[in-house]
Amino acid sequence: MTHLKADSTSHSAVQQLTKMKRVKGFQLSLISVSLLLALTACGGQQSDAEKDSAAATEHQLQEEVKEQQLAVPKQEIAQADQNTPEGINPQSQPIRVQANDAMIGHRALAEQVSTDDDKSADMSISISSGIYGAGKQASERMIKMKSLSRNHIMGQMSAPGLPPFREASNRDNFSRHTANGIMVAGEIPVSTFSIDTDTGSYTTLRRWINQGRLPEKGTVRVEEMINYFNYQYSTPSTVEQPFSVNTELAPSPYNEHKMLLRIGLKGYEVDKSQLGASNLVFLLDVSGSMNSQDKLPLLKTSLKMLSQQLSEQDHVSIVVYAGASGVVLDGVKGNDTQAINQALNSLKAGGSTNGGAGIQQAYRLAQKHFIQGGVNRVILATDGDFNVGTTDHQALMDLIAAKRDKGIALTTLGFGQGNYNDHLMEQLADKGNGHYAYIDTLNEARKVLVDELSSTLLTIAKDVKIQVEFNPAIVAEYRLIGYENRALNREDFNNDKVDAGEIGAGHRVTALYEISYVDSPNQANDKLRYGYDDATGTEKYSRDEIAFLKLRYKPIGEDSSRLISYAIRRDSGVKSLAQASDDYRFSAAVAGLGQLINQNLYTHDLSYSKVIDLANSAMGQDAFGYRHEFVQLAKTARLLAGQEAVVEGENMSSIIHPIKPMPKSKVEVQPKYIAPHIIPIPLSL
């Protein structure tokens, strides 16, 4: 029966080839014929007589194809290869050209199957279009026949393949970080870091969860999750101080016998109508990989919404980059929506990603239309890395820093996935005194570019640093949650040459410290034998203050920083978590989810259920539904983590259900063909 099937398959393939040859313009290379016949032989074993018959058939087809190729008119031969060197028989060229073309078709199709990255490059190949089409058709037929081959199917069944989103995530670039440890206040009483107003880490996490997966350990920036949400902090009491300082203290939901200190900043708010003149340069990635609904089409709609907020006093320029950079709009008025929309509608994806050249061109336009005393900003929108042109990231950082010092800021907007470089996008925005956001939906575009336009565009304070000195007489240990890549040396706080984060109009910045009092039974470190002594050192420390908060910032247009100091008293705390404000409890829940996903080692009393319950009890004002959405994401994350049976007080980040073993097979199967991208799983008796 196997021989009959193989003979039938081979016979049908020969008949199909005979029909295909009659089609006008169809030509197959010798390589294509050989590969096709070889693949049809994979359907089953053949006898010696059948192999001889197949070989004779193959030889006959090769001779017929050669005769057809030699019959190509001389005009097509000359067009196929105009650069034939002297001394080479031109009649042999069509075979070589077609063979090369077939290999090009095979390689292109193989790349299409193995990756979703649709980046394209400009190619100039002097071959006949009919020859290219024939080679591509043959390749497609061979791939289809190979996929239907019994042995090929057995090879694919030997091990499960990765889901498409998992393969895409492997090409994304998300930096890992180690969570801040528990510090002993008697040894290192001072904690110093730069503020962070980015939100990209939360929206990328939302995309992951909605796709049915959790990010890798240590890739979520918890501070960006916390700062995604709005909190009802008090507004600045005076124009001289651009932001207010708010603190709150309550028992920690993460560990028993510990406290959680929240420090919140809020910049003064500016209505969109009072932003002043803006000089905006849209730097847009139109490379081939942007050809997806969640990339270039979403980008166009997002920027159209932004342009609707502009007026006649504003200027808009558009620079695109792919294989090369180009100017689409050069300083049109902000209310010229027709010109802006037409320019955006004309954009099409194609080419590689020459982002370095695009950035230089964008800064030239920003300098050309510079508005003294206004908003001057480049808005970079892309889905990935820069892979041609200026790929030296340090050189890009230096360029962005130099333009920042001249008053031109940089905001980065991320789109899509597959080759996304989250780490680079955050770094570029940080260097450019700008804001980094990830746009995964149209609602997120509205949030960043419409609802929060003032904070996205208008910076009200530069180089904002936070330094907290803990009182060892009261605080034994402390742990800063998040801000791992924003840490500063203690001496950097007073050094105005050290760059730090910016705060925009209406921006809210939140930092959380988990602390242990000296009388707490839950401490990670043993008390020192030498040094501070409770009995003799009481005069040295205040018994009323747990910490002393200091902030430094530079007003816009000034190079010298100003200092704000604030004492945090022990009696400002409440005795139970339920007595804390809604904003406090919700920010603690958000930080808790981030720590669970990062598999933080210091959350012993935290679980997904506790995060969900805490967030549900602290909805507060949720006009846009962002807090309700967070609860749904947390519930999905709990299921994705495999925690269906929730036990109160269980640390669910540390539990991993074992995978059930596959049932043992009675017969050992050794597949003849194993796909090269699949690792076979041996089956034991």
N, C-alpha and C positions, 0 to 999 in steps of 0.2 A: 504493500500500500504506500509505503514511503517513497519507493522508486517511482510509482505512478504519479504521485503528487509532484515530485521534483521534475519529472519529464513534462508533466502538464504545465507547470509553472514556466519552465524554460521555453516550451513551445509557444505559450501565450505571449511571452516577452518577445520572441522572434517575430511573431505576427504583428505585435504592437509596433516594433521597430520598422517593419516593412511599411506599415501604414504611415508612420511618422515621416519616413523618407519621401513619401509622395507629396507631403505638404510643401507649398512654395516657400522657398527661403530657408528650409530646415537643413542644417548641417551638423553632424556630430564629429567630434574629434576621436582619434583612436583611443585616447585615454578614457573618454566617456563610455565608448562601447565596451572596453575591457572591464571597467568598473561595474557597468550594469550587468554584464553576464556573470561576473564574479559574485555579485550580490544575489542574483537569482538562484545561484547554486547553493546558497545558504539555507534554502528551504528544507533540505534533507540530504541524506547521503546518496551517492550515485554509484552505479556499477562501472566497471572499466569500459564497457561498451557505450554506456550513456555518456561517460566523460569524453570518449573519443568523438561521439556524435556532437556533443556541445562544442568541443574544440574545432571540429570541422565547420560547424555553423558560425563560430566566432571568426574563423579565418575567412569564410565567405563574406561575412558582413564587413570585415576590415577591408577586403579587396574592393567591395562595392563602394564603401565610403571613400576610399582612396581615389577611385575612378571619378566619383562625383566631385571631390575636391580639386582634382586636376582639371576638371571641366570648367572651373570658375573662369570667367572672362579675365583677360589680361588687365582690363581697366580696373576691376575690383582688386586684383592682386596688387597693382601699383598703389591703389588707395589704401590697402591694408597695411602695406609696409613701404613707405616712400623712402625710408632711410636704409635700404638694403645696400650693404657694402659691396664694392666692386669685387669681382672674382667669385661671388656666391651665386649659385643657380637660383634665379628668381622663382622657378617653378616649385622649389621646395619650401618657399616662404609661407604659402597659405596653411600648410600643415602645422608649421611652427607657431604661426599667429593664432590659429584656432586652438591649439593645445594650450598656449599661454592663456588664451581667453577662457577656456574651460576651467583652468586652474584658478583664475581670478574669480570665476563664478562659484567654484567650490569653496574657496576661502571666504568669500563674502557671505555665502549661505551658512557656513559653519559659524562665522562670527555672529550672524543673526540668531542662530539657535542658542549659542552659549551665553549670550549677554543681551540685556535689554537696553544697553547704552546705544542710542541711535545717532551718536555723533558722526558727522560726515566730513570729508575733506575734499577739496577741489582736486579732481584727477583729470588728466588729459591723456587719453589712450587712443592712438590712431588705429582703430580697428573697425571693421564693418559692423553696423548695428544688427544686421541679420545674423552674423556669426555670433555676436554676444548673446542675442536672444536665444539662439539654439543651444548654446552651452549652458545658459541659465535654466532653460526648460529641462535639459537632460539632468542637471544637478538636482533640480526639484523632484523629478521622477525617481531618481536613485535614492534620495533621502526618504521619500515616501515609501518606496519599496523596502528600504532597510528598516523603517519603523514597523512594517508589517511582518518582517521576518520572524519566524518562530524562535530562532536562537537569539535574536536581538531582544525579543520580549523576555525571554528567560534571563538574559543578562540584566535587564532593567529590574526584574523581579528579585534579583539577588540581594538588593539593599534598597531601602526607601530613599527617595531623592528629597532634597531640601525644598520647602515651599518657595514660590517666587519671591515673597517679601524677605525671606531669610537670606537668599542669594543677594538681593539688592542691598540689604543692611550691611553685608560684608564689605561692600565697596564704599559705604559711607565712612566718614572720618569723624569720630567723636573721641575726644581725649579722655583718658582715665585719670582719676585723682584719688588720693588717699584721704579719707576723712580726718578732720582735725581730732587730735587725741585729747585726753583729760590732762589739764595742766594743774600743777600745784601752785596755789597762789603765793605761798611762802617762798617759792623758788623763782617763779616767773609771774609776778603780779600784773604785768602789763600786756595787753593784747592790742595789736594795731592792724588795721586793714583799710582798704579802699572800698568805697561804696560801689554798688552795682545796680543799675536800673534796667538791665536787659531782661527779656522775657522768653527768649528763644527756646530755652531748655524745657519749659512747660509745654509749649505747643508741639515740639518734637515728641515729647512723652505722650501727649494726647494722640498724635498720629500713630505711634507705636501701639498703644492700647487699642485704638479703634481698628487696627489691622490684626488684632489677636495675638500680640506678643508683648513681652516686656524687654526694655533695653538691657544692655549688658551692665554688669556690676560696676559702679563707680563712674558712670558716664552722665548721670543726672546732676546738674548744678542746683542744689536745693534752694539757694538764695533767689534764683530766677523763678522758681516755682512760687515762692512766697510773694515776690514782688509783682507777680502777674495780676494779683487781686488788689482792689481798692479797699482802703481802711479809713475809717472816720477819724483821722487824726486832726488835731486842732490846727487852724491856719496860723501863719506867722502873725505876730502881734504888731510888728513894725516893718516898714519897707526896707529899713537898713539891714535887717536880717532876712535873707531870702528864704529860709525854711524854718519850721518849728521843730522842737525836740520833744518827744513823747516817750515815757517809760511806763512799764507795767510789770508787776511781779506777782507770781502765783505758783502753787505747787506744779511740778513737772508731770505731764502725762506719760513720760517715757520711762521714768525710774522712780521707785518709791524713795521717800526721804530726800528728795532733791527739789530744787526750785528752778523755775524758768523765768529768765529776765528778758523782756522784750524792749528793744530800742527802736523807735520809729521816727522817721523824718518826713516832713511834707513841705514841698516847695510851694511858694505862693502861685495862685492860679491866674492865668491870663486868658481872656476870651479870644476866640479865633479872630474876631474882628479887630482886636488890638495887637495882633502879632507884628504889624508893621510890614514893610516891603520885604519880600523873600526872593532870593535868587537861587532857584533850584535846578540842578542838573541831574536828569535821570540817566544813569549808566546801566544799560540793560543787556543782559546776556541773551543772544539770539542764536546760540550754537545749536547743533543738531539735537542734542539731548533735551532741549527745551520744548521739543515737539510733543507735548503731552498736555492733557486738559488741566492738570493741577500745576502746570508750569507757565508757559507763555500766555495762553488764554486767560488764566487767572491773574497773571501779572498785568496784562492790558486792562482788564476790568478794574483792578485795584487802583492803578494810576489814574484811570478816568474818574474814579470817585474822589481821589485826592485833588485832581485839577478842578473839580467842581467847587472846591473850597477856596480857590484863589481869586484874586481880583486884578484890576488893570495895573496896579502898582507893582505886581509881581512879574518875574521873568522865568520862563521855562525853556530849558534846552534838553535835547535828547541825544545821547551818544549810544550807539550799539556796538557790540563787539562779538565777533565769531572768529573766523580765520584772520580777519583784519578789523580794525575799528573804523567807524564812520559817523559823521554828524547827520542826524535826521532833522533836528530843529535847532535853530541858533538864536536863542533869546527872544522868543515870541512873548507877547503879553499873556499874563495868567488867565485873563478872561476870554482869550481866543480859543474857546473850547473846540471849535470846528477844526482849526489847524492841529491842535493837540490830538484830538480823536482820530483825525485822518492819518496823522503820523503813526499813532499806535496801531491802528487797523492795518497799516501797510507792512507791519513787521512780520517776518516769517523766519522759522527756525532752520538753520543749516550751517555747517562748518564746524571747526574746532573752537577751542575756548582761549582766545588771546586776550585775557583780562588785563594783563599789565599794560598793553598799548591803549586799551580803552580807558583805564584810570588816568593815564597821562593826558589823553585828549579831553576827558571830562574836566580835569582840573584847569586846563587851559581855557575852556569855556567859562568855568566858574570865575576865574581871574578876569576874563574879558568883561563879564557883566557884573562885576563885584559891586555890591551896594554897601556903602559906608554906613555903619550903624544898623544895618539890617541883618536878615538871616541869609547866610551864604552856606549852602550845603549841597554835597553830592550824595545822591541816593543810589546805592548799588543794589541791583536786584539780579540774583543768579540762583542756579540750582547746584552749583558744584565748584570744583577747583579750577585753577588756571593751568592749562596743560601745554600751552605754546606761548611764545613771546617771552615776556619777563616773568619767569616762574620762580625767581629768587624771592622768597617771601620776606626776607629781611630787607631787601631793597625796596619792596613795596611798603613795608612798615616805615622805613626812613622817609620815603616820599610823602606818605600820609601824615607823618609827624611834622614834616617841614611845612606842608600846606596848612595843617592845623594851627601852627604858630602864626600863620598869616591870616587867620580868621576864617578858613574854609573847613567846615566839619564834614564828617562822613558818617552816613547812616547805612546799615546793611539790612537787606530784606532777603530771607531765604525762601526758596520754593522747591517743592518736589523732593525726590529721593533717588537713590541708586548710585549716585556719585557725589553725594552732598558732603561738603566740608564744613561741618558745624564749628570745629575748632578755629579754622581760619576766619570764618565770618565773625566770630566773637572777637578775635584778636584785631581784625581790621577796624571794627567799630570802636574798640577800646582805644586804639591808637589815634583814631580820628575824632575823639571827643564826641562820639555819637552813640546811637542806640541800636541794638541788634534785636530784630524780631523775626520770627519764622511765620510765614503766611501759609497755612494749610487749608483754609476755607475762606469764602467770601466774607463771612461774618468776622473772621479775624482781621481781614483787610480793613473792614469798616472800623473795627475797634482801634487799630493802630493809626490809620491814615485819616480817619474822620473824627471819631469820638475823642481820641487822645492826640489830636493833631498838634495842639500847643506844646505838650510835653515832648512830642517826637521832634519838633522843629526848633523850639526856642529853649536854649540853655540859659539858666539863671545863675548857676554857680559852677565853678571849675575846681578840679583837683580836691574833691571833698574826701577827707580822711576821718576815720573814727579811731579813737584810742580810749581804752577802758582800763583803769587801774583798780584792781580788786583789793579790798582790805583783808589782809591775812588774819586779822583778829576775829573776823566773822566768817569769811569765805575760805574754806579749805581747798576747794577744787573748782575749776570751771572748764567748760567746753563750748567753743564757738561752733554753731551749726551752719555749715556752708561757708562760702567765701574762701575756699581753699586756694583758688588761683588769684585771689586778691590780697593775700597776706603781705604785709609790709614789715620791714625791720622797725624796731622801736625808734631808732634815730631818724628814720624816714619821715616821721610825723612832722618834725620841725624843719625839714629840708624842702624848701619851695621848688627845688629843681626836680624833685621826684614826682612823676606823673601819677594821677589818681583819677577816680571816676567823676563824671559830671551828673548834675541833677537838672532835669527840665522843669518847665512851668507845670505845677500840679503833680509832679512825680512824687511817689511815696516809696520810701526805702525802709526796709525792716530787717533787723538783725536779732537773732535769738541766742542767748547764752544759757546753758544748763549749769547750775552751780550747786555745790554742797556746802552747807554751813559747817563750822568746826565741830559742832556737837551732833552732826548727822552720823548715824550708824552705817550709812551706805556710802563708803568712800573707796575709791579704787587704789589709793596709795596709803602705805603705812605712815604714821607720824614720824617726824625726824627726831632722832635722839638729841641732836645738837641744833642750836639756832634759837628760833622763837620759842618762848615758854609762856604758857597761859598765866602762870602765877606772877611772873616778874615783868611782863611786857605790856601790861594794861595801859600804862601812861603813854605809850608810843602810838597807839592806834585809837581812832574814834570808835565808840561802841554804838553809834547811831547810823553810820554810813556803811553800806556794803560795797560801794564802788564809787569812783569819781570818773565821770564821763567828760571827754574833751573832743572837740571837733574843730577841724581846720578847713577853710575854703577860700577860694579866690573869687572876688566879685568880677563880673564881666568887665573886661578892659583893664584889669589890674594884674600885676605880677607878684604882689606881696599878699600873703595869706592873712586871714583874720581868725581869731581864736574864740571859741564858745566853750564854756565849762559848765558842768552841771553835776551836782551831787545827787546820788541815788540812795535814799534812806531805806533802812530795813523796815520801818513801820509803814512804808508805802505798799507793802505786799498784803495779799489777802490769804486767808487760812485754807480755803478750798478752791479747787479749779472751777467749780460751778459759780463761784462769786466773781470770776474774771469776766471781762467784757466779751461780747460776741466776736469782735475782731481779734482779740487775743486768742481765744480758743480756736477760731478758724485758722489763723496763721499757724498755730501749733499743729493742727491736723494736717495742713498742707506740708509742713516740714516733716511731719511724721511719715507721710506717704513717700516722700523723697528718700528718707533714711531707710525705710523698708525695702524699696526698690534697689537702692544702692547696697543693700545687705550690710548696713551699719552695725558695728560690733557693740555699740554702747546703748542700745535701746532694748533693755531686758524686759520691760513691762509693756511693750508696744505690740499691737497686732493690727491687722487690716480692719477687723471689726471695731476695734477701739477708735481707729482713725475715722471710720464711717460714722460711728455714733457721735464722736466729738464734732465732726463737721455738721451733722444733721442738727445738733443742738445750738449751732452758732451761725445760722443762715443770715440773720440780720437783714440789712438792706441789700437786695440782690435784684436790681432793676433789670439787668441784662441776662440774668440766669446763669452767670459764670459759676457761682457757688453750687447751684444744683447740678450743673454739668460735672463739677469736680466729684461730687458724691457718686454719680454714675460711673465715672472713670475709676474711682476707688473700688467700687463693687466689682467692676470687670477685672481690675488688677488682682483682686482677691481670688477670683476664679482662675485667672491665668496662672497664678502662683500655686495652684493646686490645693487651695485651702477651702474645701467645701464644708468640712466639719469644723466649726469654730468653737474653740474652748476659751472661756473667759480667762484672761491673763496669759494666754499662750503667745510666745514670741513666734509669729507666723513666718517671719523672714528666714528662720533657721530650719524650717521643716521642708523636706523634699520627699515626696512620695516615691518609693522605688518603682522602677518600671517592671511590669509583670513579664516574666520570661516567656518567649515564644514556645508554643507546644513543640515537643520533639517530633521530628519526622521519622516515619518507619523506614523510609528508603532514602538513602543519601543521593542527592542530585548534584551532579557536577556540570553546570552549564558550560557549553562550548564557547560561548561568546560573553564577555563581560564588558559593558560599556566603560571606556577609559576614565570617565568622570565619576564612576561609582565604585565604592569599596565593597567587595563581596563579604557577606556574613557567612562563615562556615556553619554548616548544619551538623550537629552531633547526633549519633544514634541514641 
